[in-house]
Amino acid sequence: MSHEPAQSVSNRELTSTQFAMPPTDEVSAKAILESMPEQVPEYVSRPGASLDELTAKLLERQSRFKVRHKLQAGGWLFVDGEREFGASNRRSSRRSQKDEPLLFWRAVPVPPDWQELTQLTWIKDPSRPDTFGLNPVFSVIDSSRELLFIPTVSPETSPGTVVWFGGIAQSWQFELDTQVDFVRRGFTLIALRESGLSRQVGIRVVLQDLPSDPMNRFTFEFQQSMEELSRSGRFLEMYSDAAQAGESLARDLNKSVLDAAFAGAGGLVLRDKHAPSQSDKPLIVVGCSGGAPAAVAFASLHRDHLAGLILVGAGGDLVELLQRTDLNSDRDVVKWRDDTPLSEQQRALATSFNSHCLVDPLITGKSIPTDRVLMVHARFDSVVPSDLGDKLWESLGRPERWKFFGGHRLLFYRLSSYSKDLANWAESRAWAFPGTTVPN
């Protein structure tokens, strides 16, 4: 792997972040913690309802979240447990030993309007005695990000905290050795296994006229989506025109990436509860592959404590990335209309996407100082196309870059070979951060 020193672009102006952490409510978090049962069901019956036999059987088979441990920090809940199913459809849990270390937590943000969320969302008419509905408490827990939390064993000599945003699917197993090296250096580790792009990569967009009647449109879209999912294993989204598709994709991506970034911030709340002495120490943020957008967004929110940002296999221009990544398995992401010029549709999709996307690293990276960034970049990357990595590197002001002679998958397969070098870089940046006292 070749090392290129920073080639900082002159007069690079930093911008402010375009988003902020949503407010959370500590009082509600405490109340929910105290009232949360050991098993949180996915569906709940309407209070006072007499269930018929069919509904009772459905409820018996429903999934539930079994809570093993729970704690509250600030306006966040942290829950350790697993999703399980009724007695007639029980699945083996991911962790069966009760004495396993508490490493993985679901970070559940509690908004100020939590009490409204506890009002049941009915599937049927609430006047019916056999009504049952989705349990919003279950939904929030089940959809929350899972994070790995390993507090430092040496608070006084710890260089700081590493917040790690993992890549898609198998990437995580190749990142573990490097995470271990950071822990060995005394860092506290907060790591998210799934950081925001997995659903977007597995999507297919079809542009065509849709039924005007809402019910007919829903039925049509549902049938088409199920057919595509059964045929190719990909989600299907349908739109009348390219601009509408671009806006919808951008908004979905904003939510997915920011959910991950905010969960990372929740991990800091958990850290501060366990080790208050770490709260003023520097942050090292790592973004791998599909986790890079969340990592850069998180770093922009915590720039005052950011000592270093490491991006491995990252790129910018997300609308291009989603269409060109080889994770699409040579399938076209977009089925274009045949009654409109292709170039016009492509331009409309990109323009609409970019005008609504808040989380493209080309945007969020503008708030990160160049001298705090390290890019680890594969020369022949086809998962995150190499030219999009170059584009991000240029946008960040040409920071320090290590170039790997190979592709994306081989880079992660070999990542453990460079874990000590990455830990050295992070440790040196953390101890050199202004206001940090190096231990004797």
N, C-alpha and C positions, 0 to 999 in steps of 0.2 A: 504494500500500500504506500503510495507516494504522499508526501505532506507538502501542502502549499501554504505558505504564510498568508496572513490577511493582506488584502490589497484594497484597503478601504477607499471607497468612492468619496471624493472630496465634497464638502458642503452637503452631506446627507442630512436632511432635517427629519427629526423624529416627530411623529404624530401622536395624538392621544387615542386611547382605546375607545371604540364605538359602543361598547356594552359594559354593563356592570353586574355584579353579583345580585341575584334577586333577594329581596328581604326574607328573612326567616323569623320565626316566632318561638322564643325560648319557653314561654309559658305553655303554649300548646304542645311543644315537644315533651315537656315534663308530664303533662296530662295524658298524652297518648302513651308514653312509656309505662305509666302506672296502670293504665287500663288495658294494655295490649295482652291478649290471651296467649297461651302457649302455642295454640294453633289458630292461624288466621285463615278463614275459609275464603274461597274465591267468590262464592255466591252466598247470600244470606236471605232468609225468608222475611217477608214483611211482618213487622211486629203484630202479633195477634192473629196472623193468618192460619187457617187450617189447611194444611197441604194435602193435595190428593196423592194417590199412590204413585203416579208417574213422576210428579215433581219430587216426591220424597226419594225415589230411586235416583233421580238426577242429582239431588243434593248429596246422596250417599256416595256417588261416584265422583263428585267434584274434587278438584285439586285444592290443596291448602298449603300454606307456608308454615312449616314447623319451626318455631323460634327456639333456638338453643340458648342464645345469650343476647342480651340487648343492653344498650347504654345510651345515654343522651349527653351531648356536648353542644352548648349554645343552642341554636335553633335547628340542630340536626339530630336525627336518630341513627344509630348504627346497630344493625341487626345481623346476627350470625345464625344461619340455619339453612334449610333446604326445602325445595318444593317437593311435595309428595302427593299421592293420590289416594282415593278412597280404598276401603278394604278389598273391593272387588276388582280394582285396577291399580294395585300398588306397584310402584317402581322402586328399584333400589336407590338409596340416597347416595349422593356424591361422597359424603363423609359419614361413616357409621360409628366411629369410635368417639365416645364422649370426652375422652381425655386428650384429644388432639389439640395442638396449640391453636389459640385464637388468632389467626392471621388474616382470614378473609372476612370482610364486613361489607354489607350493603349500606351505602351512604344514602340516607333518605332525607331530603330537605323538607322542612315543615314550613309552609307558607303561612302568613297571617290569617288567611281565610280558610284554614284547615277545617274549621267546624262545618263549613259549607260542603266540603268534600265528603264528610261523613254522612251526608244525606244520600240515601240510596238512589242509584240510577236504575229505574225500573225497566225491565225488558217488556213486560206486558202492562195492561191497564191496572193501576194500583187499586182500583175498586174491586178487582177480582180476588177471591179468597185464596186462589192457588198461585198468586204472584210471588216470584222471587227475583232478586236482582244482583247485579255485580257489586262486589264489596270494594269501595274505593280504597280502603286501607290496604287490602291485598294487592290491588292494581298498582298502587304507588310503590309498595315494597318490591313486588315482582319485577317492575320495570326499572328499578333503581340500579345504578352502576355498582358493580362489585369491585372493591379495592383490596389490595394486599397491604397490610400495615405491619411494619417491623420497626419498633422503636430502637433507638441506639442503646447499646449496653454501656456506653461511656459518655454520659451527658456532658461532662466537663471538658472532654477532649474531642468531642464530635465536631467535625468541620461544618455540619449543617444538615439539611434535608434534601434528599433526591425525590422529585416527583416525576414518575415515569408513566408515559402514555404508550401503551403497547400497540403493536400492529394487529393486522387481521389474522385470525385463525392460527395456523401453525407457527407464525412468527414468534408467538409468546414463548414457546419451549426453547427457542434459540436465544432468547433474551435473558433467560434466568441466570446463566453463569455470570453475565456482566452485572446483573443486579446483586448477586452474591458478593462480587468484588467490591461494590460500593458499600455494602453492609460491613464487610471486613475492614474497610477504612474508617468505620465509625459513623457513617451517615445513618440517619433515620430514613427508611424507605417507605414511600407511598406509591403504589403502582396500580394502574387500571389495566385490566387484561383486554378490554374491548373499548376502543376509544373513538368510535364515531362514524366510520365509513363502510362498515360491513354491509349494511342494507343497501346503501347507494350503489355499491359495486355490483350487487346482485340484482339490478333493476333493468327493465326493458321499457322503453317509451314508444308508444304508438300514437301518431298524429292522424286523426281522421274525424269526420263528422260524427257526432254522438246524438242519441235520441234527446229530444227537447224535454219530454216528460221526465221529471226526476225519478219516478219509480222505475220506468222503463230503462232509463239510463243506468240506474244502480244495478238492475238485473243484468243488463247487457255487459257492463264492466265486470261484474262478478263472474259471469260465465267465461268471458274471455280470459280473465286473470287466472281462473282455475285451470283452464286448458293450457295456458302458457306455463304455469307452475308445474303441472303434471308432465308436460313435454320436455321442458328445459331446466326445471328447478329454479326459475328466475321469477321475481315479482314483475307484475305488469302494471304500468300506469298509462292511462289513455287521456288524450287532450285534443281539443279541436285545432289548436294552432301552436306554433313553436314558442311564441312569447309566453303563453300561458304555461307551457311545460317548463320553460326556463325559470319562471318565478316560483312555481311549485317545488321544483327540485332544489332551488336555492334555499327556500324557507325550511324544507325538510332537513337539509344539510345543516343549516344554522342551528336548528333545535338539537339535532343529534350531536354535533360537535360541542356546542355550548353545554349540553347536559354533562358531557364528559369533563369539560374544563371546570364546571362548577362542582362536580363530584371530587375532582382533585383539590379544590379549595375546601370542600368539606373534610377531606383527609387532613388538612392543616388544622382544622378545628379539633379533630380527634387527637392529633399530635399535641396540641397545646393543652388539652385536658390531661394527658398522660405525662407530658414533659414540658412544663411551662418555660423551663430554661432554654428550650430550643426555639422559641417563638421569634427571637430577634436574630437568629443565626441565618446565614445565607441560604439561598435556594439554588439547587442545580436542577434544571428541567430537561428531561429527555423525551424526545418524540421519535418513535420508530414507524416508518412507513405510513400506514393509514392513521397512526396516532399523532402524526406531526401537526395537522391543523389544530387539534385540541391542545397540544403542547404549546404551540405559538400563541394561541388565544389565552391560555392560562398564564404564560410568561408575561404577556402584555398587561394582564391584570395585576401582576405582582412584580412589576419592574423594579420597585424600590428595594426589594430583597433579592433580586436576581443576580447571581454571580456568574452563571453560565447556562447556555442553552445548547444542547447537543441534539442535532437532527440527523437521524440515520435513515438513508433511503427515502428522503423527503423531496417533495416537489411543489411547485405553485401552479396556478391556473387550473383550478379544480374542474371546470367544465370540460377542459381538454383532457385532463387526467381520466375522468370518468368514462370518456368516450374511447380513449386510446389504450388504456391499460390492458395487458394481455390476460388479466383475470376474466375478461369477457369471453375468453375461449374462441376467438375469431368470429363471434357473433356481433352483428351490428346492434349497438345500444339503442339507436333511434330508427324507427321505421318512418321515413319521411312521407309527406303527402305527395301524390303524383300530379296534383293540379297547380302546384306553386313551384317556382324555380328553386332548386336545391340550395344555391348560394344564398338566396334571400331567407330561406328557413334557417340555415345554419347561423347566419348573422343575427337573426331575430332571437334564436335560442341563446346564443352567447351573450348578446347585449342584455337581454332580460335577466339571465342568470347573474351576470356580473353586477348588475345594478341593484340586485336584492341580496346578494351573498355578502355576509359580514365576516365570514370565517376563513376565507382564502388566505393562506400564509403570505401571499403577495400584498395583502391589505394589513393583516394583523402584525406582520413582521416589520412594518414601518415604525412601530413604536419600540423596537428592540435595538439597543446600541450594537453596532457591528462588532466591536471588540469583545463582546460577551458571547459570541456565537461560534460554534464549531459544526461544520457539515461533514458528514461521512457519506460519500457519494460513489455509486457504482458506475463505471464508465459505460457499460453496455446494458443499462437497466431498461427492461421492457415492462415491468410491473408499474413502476413510476418512471415514465420515459425520461431518459437522461437529459434531454434538452429542457424538460420542465424543471429538473433539478438545477440545471444551469441558470434557468430563468429566476428561480428563487434565490440562488446564490448572488446573482446580479442585484436583485431587489433588496437583499439584506446588506448590500454595500461591499460585496466580495470579501466575506469573512474568511477565517482560517478554514482550509478544506483538506480532507484526506480522501484521496481517490483510490478506489479499489478496482483492480484489473479483473473485472468479471461482471456478472449480472446481479440482479436484486436478490434472488433466492440464494445464490452462492455467498453473497455478502452476509446474509443472516446465518447461513450455515457455518460460516467462518468467524462470526462475530466474537465468539468466546476467545479466539486467538488474540483479539485486540482489547479484551476487557480490562487488562491491567493498564494499558495505555490510556484508555478512556477514563478509568478511575484516577490515574495520575493527573490528567488534564483537569478533571472536575475538582480534585482535592487542591491542586495548586490555585485554581480560580477562587475556590471558597476561602482559603486562608489569606489570599491577597485582597479580598473584598474589603472596601473601606469600613472601618469600625470594628473589624474582626481582630481579636487578640490571639496570637499564636501561642499555644501552651508551651511551657518550658520542657 
